[in-house]
Amino acid sequence: MRKFENGLKVIGTDLGYGNIKTANTVTPTGLTVYDTEPIFQGNTLEYNGKYYRVGENHKEFIADKSVDDDFYILNLMAVARELQRTGTYTASVYLATGLPITWVRTQRNSFKAYLMKNTLVDFRYNGNDFHIKFVGCSIYPQCYPAIVEHIHEFKGTNILADIGNGTMNILYIQNKKPIEIKSWTEKLGVNQCVIRIKNTVMDMYGVKIDDSIVEQYLRFGKADVSDKYLQILHKTTTEYATDIFAALRKYEYNSDLMKLYIIGGGGCIVKNFADYDKERVIIIDDICAAAKGFEYLAYMQLNRRS
């Protein structure tokens, strides 16, 4: 969160399919709706007579995030978590968020209208009442904002890969400048690896492996399961890591001619399971980098207007 003049708060929300990130918080996107207050407390948002438990599981991939109210509620939760850190419960907020690179042109206006459909919003989150006035919203292409504050380091030819839960966004950066005509979105997010593992386990042993086991293995390369399941986890994840580089080569990635920067949750898979040149492939571990970048761009945009 960045503070602007007159007390305005600029808040970046990275509305991913796996996690919702702000500059300082990370929450899984799972959303369960209740008509009455849930039995267990924590991460619960009350809005318009409904109770929303946030953070259990993940949201499935959909090509248009505005088709239901889920991302609207998740965005409210993200704003609340960021404000709550400073004990702020009444605020004027300027939103800054993003969409996959190739979706921005066609979905920017509709997604902005979706997030801004209510200017004044009152809701309750984890026992605290929030009163928010949304004064504006900027929608940026994913990928570039995550490194925008460090763009001076991107000399020569570079390729940036943002591997989220649903998609992988690819962008060329030439001598510190993003090249719009060399940007793509692939449906090769981390969830594709999770699906492959779950399907393989079901096909081979007729059992369902829990998402939490798979996610733990993808993040840390370890899981408390027997060897036969570890073999599937390792083999399938290594194949997925190989597919990431195959997709990049489809867009003329050549490690001898350019550096590769990887951001997003898929970075841990590359780090743990891929064979790569650590001098030529840089993994940016900060999962909140995109949200911070959205905030920075919006703050600079507001400064230019004032």
Backbone torsions as a table, in degrees:
resi	resn	phi	psi	omega
1	MET	NA	133.9	176.2
2	ARG	-118.1	137.4	179.8
3	LYS	-93.2	129.5	178.0
4	PHE	-108.4	179.0	-178.4
5	GLU	-62.2	155.2	-179.1
6	ASN	62.3	23.0	175.8
7	GLY	79.9	4.0	179.8
8	LEU	-63.0	135.5	178.5
9	LYS	-105.9	125.6	175.2
10	VAL	-97.9	117.9	-175.5
11	ILE	-123.7	123.2	175.8
12	GLY	-91.7	132.5	176.7
13	THR	-127.8	120.1	177.3
14	ASP	-95.2	99.2	-170.5
15	LEU	-89.3	76.4	-177.9
16	GLY	-85.7	171.5	178.5
17	TYR	-81.8	-24.9	179.4
18	GLY	-93.9	-46.2	-178.8
19	ASN	-140.7	150.1	170.7
20	ILE	-100.3	124.0	-177.7
21	LYS	-117.6	142.4	163.5
22	THR	-115.4	-173.1	180.0
23	ALA	-61.8	-23.5	-173.1
24	ASN	-132.2	2.8	-177.1
25	THR	-136.6	153.7	176.2
26	VAL	-137.2	128.5	-179.3
27	THR	-139.3	129.0	174.0
28	PRO	-57.1	148.6	-170.5
29	THR	-84.6	-2.3	-178.7
30	GLY	-54.3	139.7	-176.3
31	LEU	-138.5	122.4	176.5
32	THR	-120.3	132.0	-175.6
33	VAL	-104.3	135.1	178.4
34	TYR	-126.9	146.5	174.3
35	ASP	-82.3	-23.1	177.9
36	THR	-125.4	164.1	-176.0
37	GLU	-59.9	131.2	-179.1
38	PRO	-61.1	154.9	179.8
39	ILE	-65.1	-45.7	-177.8
40	PHE	-94.8	141.5	-176.9
41	GLN	-89.3	167.0	175.0
42	GLY	106.0	131.5	177.2
43	ASN	52.9	45.4	-179.4
44	THR	-118.9	129.7	179.9
45	LEU	-115.3	129.1	178.4
46	GLU	-107.1	123.0	-176.3
47	TYR	-150.9	129.5	177.3
48	ASN	53.6	40.3	176.1
49	GLY	80.3	1.8	178.7
50	LYS	-113.5	154.6	176.2
51	TYR	-112.7	130.9	-177.8
52	TYR	-120.0	115.9	174.0
53	ARG	-89.0	121.3	-174.4
54	VAL	-107.8	139.8	169.7
55	GLY	107.5	-1.2	177.4
56	GLU	-97.0	111.6	-178.3
57	ASN	76.9	-162.9	-179.0
58	HIS	-131.6	160.8	177.9
59	LYS	-85.6	141.9	178.9
60	GLU	-69.3	158.1	-179.9
61	PHE	-71.3	129.9	170.7
62	ILE	-135.7	142.4	-173.9
63	ALA	-76.0	-16.1	177.6
64	ASP	-128.9	110.4	-173.7
65	LYS	-71.6	-10.2	-176.3
66	SER	-98.9	12.2	-176.6
67	VAL	-74.3	-21.0	175.1
68	ASP	-138.2	-175.0	-175.9
69	ASP	-88.5	0.5	-171.9
70	ASP	-59.3	-51.4	-177.1
71	PHE	-70.3	-24.9	174.1
72	TYR	-65.0	-47.5	178.5
73	ILE	-64.7	-43.4	179.8
74	LEU	-62.6	-35.4	177.1
75	ASN	-66.8	-40.8	175.8
76	LEU	-59.8	-43.7	179.0
77	MET	-60.0	-44.0	-178.9
78	ALA	-63.0	-43.3	177.8
79	VAL	-61.2	-43.9	179.9
80	ALA	-61.8	-43.7	-179.5
81	ARG	-63.5	-39.6	-179.3
82	GLU	-69.5	-41.8	178.9
83	LEU	-68.7	-37.9	-176.7
84	GLN	-60.7	-28.5	179.6
85	ARG	-58.7	-30.3	-178.3
86	THR	-108.0	13.3	179.6
87	GLY	67.4	29.5	-179.1
88	THR	-102.4	127.3	-177.2
89	TYR	-126.5	-11.0	173.6
90	THR	-127.3	122.6	-173.5
91	ALA	-158.6	152.3	165.8
92	SER	-94.6	127.3	-170.9
93	VAL	-125.3	133.8	169.0
94	TYR	-105.0	119.4	-177.3
95	LEU	-84.2	144.4	173.2
96	ALA	-138.0	120.3	-178.3
97	THR	-146.9	-171.9	-174.8
98	GLY	-146.4	169.1	174.5
99	LEU	-134.5	157.3	173.6
100	PRO	-50.6	143.8	-170.4
101	ILE	-47.7	-50.0	-173.8
102	THR	-82.0	-2.3	177.0
103	TRP	-94.8	-16.9	-170.4
104	VAL	-59.7	-46.7	-175.6
105	ARG	-59.3	-40.4	-174.0
106	THR	-91.1	-22.9	-173.5
107	GLN	-114.7	-6.3	-174.9
108	ARG	-55.3	-52.0	-175.0
109	ASN	-65.9	-43.0	-178.3
110	SER	-69.1	-36.6	179.9
111	PHE	-71.2	-36.5	176.1
112	LYS	-63.1	-45.5	178.6
113	ALA	-61.9	-37.2	178.8
114	TYR	-62.2	-48.3	-178.8
115	LEU	-71.0	-27.3	-175.9
116	MET	-102.7	17.3	-174.0
117	LYS	-65.1	-21.0	174.4
118	ASN	-126.0	116.6	180.0
119	THR	-71.9	-44.0	178.6
120	LEU	-106.3	124.8	-176.3
121	VAL	-131.9	126.4	174.0
122	ASP	-114.5	130.3	178.2
123	PHE	-155.1	171.2	-179.5
124	ARG	-122.6	131.5	-179.5
125	TYR	-134.2	121.7	179.2
126	ASN	49.7	43.9	175.0
127	GLY	85.2	-0.2	179.7
128	ASN	-114.7	137.1	177.4
129	ASP	-86.5	129.2	179.1
130	PHE	-113.3	140.2	177.9
131	HIS	-129.4	103.5	-171.7
132	ILE	-115.6	135.0	170.9
133	LYS	-112.7	113.3	178.6
134	PHE	-87.8	116.3	-173.8
135	VAL	-100.0	-9.8	-180.0
136	GLY	176.3	170.5	-177.1
137	CYS	-156.4	135.5	173.6
138	SER	-119.4	136.3	179.4
139	ILE	-112.6	121.8	-177.4
140	TYR	-114.8	157.4	174.0
141	PRO	-71.1	134.9	176.6
142	GLN	-64.8	161.2	176.8
143	CYS	99.9	-75.7	-175.2
144	TYR	-56.5	-45.3	-177.7
145	PRO	-55.7	-28.3	-177.3
146	ALA	-65.0	-22.1	-178.3
147	ILE	-121.7	6.8	-171.6
148	VAL	-60.1	-34.2	-179.6
149	GLU	-74.8	-9.3	179.6
150	HIS	-119.2	19.6	-173.7
151	ILE	-61.6	-24.8	179.8
152	HIS	-63.1	-17.9	-179.4
153	GLU	-83.7	-11.1	-171.4
154	PHE	-93.6	70.8	178.2
155	LYS	-86.5	153.6	-179.2
156	GLY	70.9	-149.4	-178.6
157	THR	-100.8	128.5	178.9
158	ASN	-135.2	153.6	174.2
159	ILE	-126.2	133.5	-177.6
160	LEU	-112.7	128.9	178.7
161	ALA	-121.7	117.8	177.4
162	ASP	-103.1	104.8	-175.0
163	ILE	-102.0	98.5	178.5
164	GLY	-94.0	-164.9	-179.7
165	ASN	-76.0	-34.6	-176.9
166	GLY	-100.5	-38.4	-173.7
167	THR	-135.3	164.1	167.8
168	MET	-118.0	120.1	176.8
169	ASN	-99.5	135.9	-175.5
170	ILE	-123.2	133.5	-178.3
171	LEU	-145.2	131.3	172.6
172	TYR	-86.2	139.7	175.1
173	ILE	-125.1	116.3	-176.0
174	GLN	-112.2	117.0	179.9
175	ASN	48.0	52.2	174.3
176	LYS	75.6	5.4	-178.5
177	LYS	-118.4	129.4	176.0
178	PRO	-69.9	140.0	-178.7
179	ILE	-105.4	103.4	-172.9
180	GLU	-61.8	-38.6	-177.4
181	ILE	-73.3	-9.4	176.4
182	LYS	-114.5	60.1	177.1
183	SER	-138.4	140.9	-175.5
184	TRP	-145.8	159.0	173.6
185	THR	-124.2	125.5	178.2
186	GLU	-114.8	139.2	173.9
187	LYS	-82.3	71.7	-177.3
188	LEU	-135.1	38.0	178.7
189	GLY	-72.0	175.1	-176.4
190	VAL	-60.1	-30.5	-179.8
191	ASN	-61.7	-27.4	176.4
192	GLN	-63.5	-36.0	176.9
193	CYS	-69.2	-41.6	178.6
194	VAL	-60.2	-44.3	180.0
195	ILE	-61.8	-44.1	179.9
196	ARG	-59.4	-44.6	-178.7
197	ILE	-63.8	-47.2	-178.5
198	LYS	-62.6	-40.7	179.1
199	ASN	-66.2	-40.7	-179.3
200	THR	-65.5	-43.6	178.1
201	VAL	-61.7	-42.8	179.2
202	MET	-64.7	-43.6	-178.6
203	ASP	-64.2	-39.9	-174.1
204	MET	-84.7	-36.0	-172.7
205	TYR	-126.6	-2.4	176.6
206	GLY	66.7	25.6	178.7
207	VAL	-126.3	158.8	178.9
208	LYS	-101.5	123.5	178.2
209	ILE	-93.0	134.2	-175.8
210	ASP	-69.5	142.4	-179.9
211	ASP	-56.0	-36.8	-176.4
212	SER	-63.5	-33.4	177.4
213	ILE	-67.1	-45.4	-179.6
214	VAL	-62.7	-45.8	-177.5
215	GLU	-63.5	-39.1	177.6
216	GLN	-62.3	-40.7	-179.9
217	TYR	-67.3	-41.4	-179.4
218	LEU	-64.2	-35.2	-177.8
219	ARG	-78.4	-39.6	-170.8
220	PHE	-120.2	-8.1	-178.7
221	GLY	74.0	16.9	-179.0
222	LYS	-138.1	149.5	175.2
223	ALA	-159.1	143.8	-178.4
224	ASP	-87.9	71.1	177.8
225	VAL	-135.9	169.1	-178.4
226	SER	-72.7	167.8	-174.0
227	ASP	-59.7	-36.8	-175.8
228	LYS	-65.5	-32.1	176.9
229	TYR	-80.0	-34.2	176.1
230	LEU	-61.3	-37.4	178.9
231	GLN	-62.4	-41.7	177.9
232	ILE	-65.8	-45.1	179.6
233	LEU	-57.3	-47.0	-176.9
234	HIS	-67.9	-48.2	-176.9
235	LYS	-62.5	-46.7	-175.7
236	THR	-69.5	-40.1	179.8
237	THR	-67.6	-38.7	177.7
238	THR	-64.1	-39.5	177.5
239	GLU	-63.9	-40.4	178.4
240	TYR	-63.8	-42.6	178.1
241	ALA	-60.7	-38.4	177.0
242	THR	-64.7	-39.2	179.5
243	ASP	-64.1	-33.4	177.9
244	ILE	-59.0	-47.6	-178.9
245	PHE	-70.9	-31.7	176.1
246	ALA	-64.6	-40.7	177.8
247	ALA	-64.6	-39.2	178.6
248	LEU	-65.4	-40.0	179.1
249	ARG	-65.6	-27.4	175.8
250	LYS	-59.9	-27.9	178.3
251	TYR	-104.4	29.5	170.8
252	GLU	70.5	28.7	172.8
253	TYR	-69.4	130.8	178.5
254	ASN	-139.6	112.6	-174.0
255	SER	-64.1	-21.1	178.7
256	ASP	-77.4	-21.8	-173.5
257	LEU	-108.7	-11.5	-175.8
258	MET	-154.6	159.1	173.6
259	LYS	-95.3	148.5	178.5
260	LEU	-113.0	128.4	175.0
261	TYR	-112.3	130.1	-178.2
262	ILE	-118.2	128.5	175.7
263	ILE	-126.4	169.3	179.4
264	GLY	92.3	173.3	-176.1
265	GLY	-61.7	-25.2	179.6
266	GLY	-69.3	-12.7	179.7
267	GLY	-60.9	-35.8	-179.3
268	CYS	-68.4	-30.2	177.6
269	ILE	-68.9	-44.7	177.1
270	VAL	-59.8	-45.0	-178.0
271	LYS	-61.8	-40.9	-173.5
272	ASN	-89.4	-22.3	-169.1
273	PHE	-130.5	-10.4	-176.1
274	ALA	-97.1	154.8	173.6
275	ASP	-99.3	109.2	-175.3
276	TYR	-149.2	161.6	179.6
277	ASP	-85.2	110.0	-175.6
278	LYS	-66.7	-15.9	176.0
279	GLU	-80.6	-23.0	-175.2
280	ARG	-110.8	-10.3	179.0
281	VAL	-122.4	118.5	-177.1
282	ILE	-111.3	123.2	179.6
283	ILE	-102.1	121.2	179.0
284	ILE	-92.6	111.2	-170.7
285	ASP	-79.4	-16.7	-174.2
286	ASP	-70.0	104.4	-177.6
287	ILE	-68.9	-16.9	179.7
288	CYS	-95.4	8.5	-174.7
289	ALA	-59.2	-40.1	-178.3
290	ALA	-66.5	-44.6	178.9
291	ALA	-60.6	-40.2	177.2
292	LYS	-64.0	-39.1	179.2
293	GLY	-67.0	-40.4	176.4
294	PHE	-59.0	-44.6	178.9
295	GLU	-60.4	-45.4	-178.6
296	TYR	-60.8	-47.0	-178.7
297	LEU	-63.8	-42.0	179.6
298	ALA	-66.6	-41.0	179.2
299	TYR	-61.9	-43.9	178.6
300	MET	-65.9	-37.6	178.2
301	GLN	-62.6	-44.6	178.5
302	LEU	-66.5	-36.0	177.4
303	ASN	-62.5	-40.0	-179.6
304	ARG	-67.0	-30.8	-179.4
305	ARG	-75.2	-29.3	-173.3
306	SER	-79.4	NA	NA
